[in-house]
Amino acid sequence: MGGGGRLAAHQPSLAGPRRFSDRKGARSVSVFVQYLVNGLTIGSFYALVALGYTMIYGIIRLINFAHGDLFMVGAFAGWLVVGAAAGMHLPVPVQLLLAMVIAMIAVGLLAMGIDRVAYQPLLRAPRLSILITALGVSLALENGSMLAFGAGFDTFPANILPLTGFQFLGAQVGYVQVAMFILAIALMVALYFFVQFTAVGTAMRALSFDQDAARLMGINVEGVVLITFLLGGSLAAASGVMMGLYYTQINFMMGFLMGLRAFTAAVLGGIGNIPGAMVGGLLIGVLQSLAAGYISSQWQDVIVFAVLILVLVFKPTGIFGERVVERM
Amino acid sequence: MTQRLGSAQSLLTRFGPLVVLVFALIFPLGANAYWVDVCIGILTFDMLGLGLNLVVGYAGLLDLGYAAFYAIGAYTTALLSTVGHMSFWETLPFAVAFSAIAGVIVGYPTLRLRSDYLAIVTLGFGEIVRITATNLGFTGGPNGIYGIPAPSIFGYQFFSQNSQYYLAIAFVLVVLFFTRQLAHSRLGRAWLSLREDESASEAVGVPSVRVKLWAYVFGAIFGGLAGAFFAARLTAISPDSFTYTQSINILMVVVLGGMASFPGVLLGAAVVVGLPEFLRFMQLWRLFVFAVGLVVLMLVRPQGIWPAARRKENPFGPGSERKLGPPLPLDALRRPADGGGAALEVSGLRRRFGGVTAVDDVAFTVQRGEICSIIGPNGAGKTTVFNCITGVTRPDSGKVHLHDLSLFGRAPHQVVEAGLSRTFQGIRLFKNMSVYENVLVGMYPHQRANVLDSLVHTGRQRREERESLLRCQALLTFCGLAEQAGHRASELSYGDQRRLEIARALAAQPKVLLLDEPAAGMNPSEKQSLMGLVRRIRDLGVTVVLIDHDMNLVMGVSDHVVVLDRGRKIADGTPQEIQADERVVEAYLGRDVQDDEEASAWPS
């Protein structure tokens, strides 16, 4: 059976890192702002992963269940690079830069490999077959990582990031939070411009409308799909490295919950829609942070899913999704 | 050689299940306790897989939270038997009912969603149920519920492993029986048609939301049943058994085995549950190897290990008379004469798309028993008129009357029920269903078998099925497709696919039949035979309205022609009048004979 108690495996708490947690007795506004800040930080991680879901779905109509695990592999790749770079006594900024760049490239290539080997042969098969293949890939990545890195937690070196921050409306905002948020937004904006204004991006959008027509226009469909996986994989890796650094602990199962939430974010925003995934990710992060803070962290996923279901019932294509008109 | 293979195959299908059953019955006698336990696990997943197969394999609805129903069944039995002191059998109806109610609650508001959105809603529902069970007091929290009594019957307690094994087999047989009954019924065919093409299905008269809801409810019922069994067998349950991963495992059973394939699902459960057990000697590598195996298996057999049969036996082949009775005379297809007067009256029809008025104040009347053609250059609004009449597109204003019955604002399936059916410009058959099944789906609006009839195959249901088959045979003979009845629709030639679409539309016994470019892409001899068919349909008493670009066909077959241009009606009359009408010539050829793609279609 595919990993008996996947959810039973320990996951790091996503309610916000202890380092920046709110202090008892703080004014309610500052508490709210604190939740908001923490929520936006993790929300930006979700958004990066959600982008991959949404791009891949937009192009080949596949819910890539392995995508959350690419995020996990990215975290481990970053961890390996930081370890090696620290061993070579490189300065911390260089360590971080190397970790980010190498993890993004490595996971991007891995995603391309997965597409080439496991997905492309099935593009003309029944749609659910490729979904099951994606589940198989997900399981293989999780268990492969467990074999490689063990079932326990690995930690990034302590104090690699500054713990300092500033006060904002009574809430503690870490410089790291700000930096990560800006980096995530920058990556998303870069992706948006890539998709809107480059030839490859235009080809991607064409593909998402009509694969056969795109092929007839001379677009190398397989090539464009590969590039989509490359982009999606590297964004997930960036998210993985950041999340690893933020929480310091990583584990082979960390991609599972991330995948679930990022997928939710993509759907909430309107799957197939790039700005939708960004907004969806941030919304899910904030919603979860507020739910965990004001209600209970045990119920946070119930609240997130309940909101999602309500949104879909009243706006069936997500926040930014457009109604697909079918031609008869 | 193929003959021999064929007979070997029929031998396999006839005696295979028996052999498997006998083997399953004697299996515990020679196996150790561990493997019997594994097999009970497989049997539980058989039930779950069979239930989910109705939802995913038949109705084509991706459900990622199926374990929720499993959980609801299990918790119901657990609570009622521990707190309520009911016996296992007394808890069963509650387990089934609560799961079914949950199915309605999740299904009703969400089944209008596109299938991928449905996937996440079901996933969310599954998680909500699990987390709720984990966090509530009366469900025992993360530890779950202990001390559930084992089932007993006439004082005999199902304590021993072997007795539980046989109980599991009995449960699987029951689920297998009922799911197969459903699959081979009006409801089962409607599910398949939804999986194949939802809007086409709706357009031939299947009320899609209601039919999907039934798939959901039955899936929930069998999931709940499996849950009840699971709780009583283990005597303890906890939320860990009902995770998202479990939902995914059940989905794997269905897809890996082969969607909509009963042997496939049973085999799929054996692989998904059994294979990791076989791989136990690999210890840590076990799940990795399983995962890679799963990917390779899907790559090698994308349709599943044991896909559903692609071709069906021709139900009207030699020897069918014994089962069905003698074929109906083609006269049986004739509509009862319902007097004269207007068959279809359209007036003031208007539809705007953004700034474009696609249909602008169109009015025309089609008399009963006539063949009426609607023509006009590309973009004239012909198909939009059809879509407005059939409820596919909602008109902004106007009146549509069929035999004095207003069709305005009705959903496509209600329009078919009222007596108006259609074909599509681009062929939209249920490609992976057989030719005769396509026609049977078309009979949905007139069949009366209800859900219970479908579940138990009552005498009424069987009589109706036989009558439907006979009528289907007559329709296929009428359209010249009797030989291909057992073929898959996608195997037919282009012209035959067009004819099958017409047969499917006629199956609803329409008063008026709308044909949207029936001759598109046909060669001249196919067009000739199509004209014959259209006339014969009219002779059955069915009023025909058709759109086409081929002027030879239109002028040759029509009693009455309506010409549209840029959303407005510009002419209305007999073919002779239309050919002489200056505005029509102008619309087609332009005032100064400019190049126009329609020009070539005009007869010289």
Chai-1 contact restraints between the chains, C-beta under 6 A:
chainA,res_idxA,chainB,res_idxB,connection_type,confidence,min_distance_angstrom,max_distance_angstrom,comment,restraint_id
A,M1,B,N249,contact,1.0,0.0,6.0,A-B,restraint_1
A,M1,B,P276,contact,1.0,0.0,6.0,A-B,restraint_2
A,G2,B,T245,contact,1.0,0.0,6.0,A-B,restraint_3
A,G2,B,N249,contact,1.0,0.0,6.0,A-B,restraint_4
A,G3,B,T245,contact,1.0,0.0,6.0,A-B,restraint_5
A,G3,B,L287,contact,1.0,0.0,6.0,A-B,restraint_6
A,G5,B,D240,contact,1.0,0.0,6.0,A-B,restraint_7
A,R6,B,T245,contact,1.0,0.0,6.0,A-B,restraint_8
A,L7,B,T243,contact,1.0,0.0,6.0,A-B,restraint_9
A,A8,B,D240,contact,1.0,0.0,6.0,A-B,restraint_10
A,A118,B,V295,contact,1.0,0.0,6.0,A-B,restraint_11
A,P121,B,L299,contact,1.0,0.0,6.0,A-B,restraint_12
A,L122,B,P302,contact,1.0,0.0,6.0,A-B,restraint_13
A,A125,B,P302,contact,1.0,0.0,6.0,A-B,restraint_14
A,L128,B,V255,contact,1.0,0.0,6.0,A-B,restraint_15
A,S129,B,M298,contact,1.0,0.0,6.0,A-B,restraint_16
A,S129,B,P302,contact,1.0,0.0,6.0,A-B,restraint_17
A,I132,B,M252,contact,1.0,0.0,6.0,A-B,restraint_18
A,I132,B,V255,contact,1.0,0.0,6.0,A-B,restraint_19
A,I132,B,M298,contact,1.0,0.0,6.0,A-B,restraint_20
A,T133,B,V295,contact,1.0,0.0,6.0,A-B,restraint_21
A,T133,B,M298,contact,1.0,0.0,6.0,A-B,restraint_22
A,L135,B,I248,contact,1.0,0.0,6.0,A-B,restraint_23
A,G136,B,A291,contact,1.0,0.0,6.0,A-B,restraint_24
A,G136,B,L294,contact,1.0,0.0,6.0,A-B,restraint_25
A,G136,B,V295,contact,1.0,0.0,6.0,A-B,restraint_26
A,L139,B,A291,contact,1.0,0.0,6.0,A-B,restraint_27
A,A140,B,A291,contact,1.0,0.0,6.0,A-B,restraint_28
A,A140,B,V292,contact,1.0,0.0,6.0,A-B,restraint_29
A,N143,B,L287,contact,1.0,0.0,6.0,A-B,restraint_30
A,N143,B,F288,contact,1.0,0.0,6.0,A-B,restraint_31
A,G144,B,F288,contact,1.0,0.0,6.0,A-B,restraint_32
A,V267,B,I120,contact,1.0,0.0,6.0,A-B,restraint_33
A,Q298,B,N135,contact,1.0,0.0,6.0,A-B,restraint_34
A,D301,B,E127,contact,1.0,0.0,6.0,A-B,restraint_35
A,D301,B,I131,contact,1.0,0.0,6.0,A-B,restraint_36
A,V302,B,I128,contact,1.0,0.0,6.0,A-B,restraint_37
A,V302,B,I131,contact,1.0,0.0,6.0,A-B,restraint_38
A,F305,B,G124,contact,1.0,0.0,6.0,A-B,restraint_39
A,F305,B,E127,contact,1.0,0.0,6.0,A-B,restraint_40
A,F305,B,I128,contact,1.0,0.0,6.0,A-B,restraint_41
A,L308,B,G124,contact,1.0,0.0,6.0,A-B,restraint_42
A,I309,B,V121,contact,1.0,0.0,6.0,A-B,restraint_43
A,I309,B,G124,contact,1.0,0.0,6.0,A-B,restraint_44
A,L312,B,L113,contact,1.0,0.0,6.0,A-B,restraint_45
A,L312,B,Y117,contact,1.0,0.0,6.0,A-B,restraint_46
A,L312,B,V121,contact,1.0,0.0,6.0,A-B,restraint_47
A,V313,B,P109,contact,1.0,0.0,6.0,A-B,restraint_48
A,P316,B,L113,contact,1.0,0.0,6.0,A-B,restraint_49
A,E326,B,S199,contact,1.0,0.0,6.0,A-B,restraint_50
A,M328,B,V392,contact,1.0,0.0,6.0,A-B,restraint_51
A,M328,B,F424,contact,1.0,0.0,6.0,A-B,restraint_52
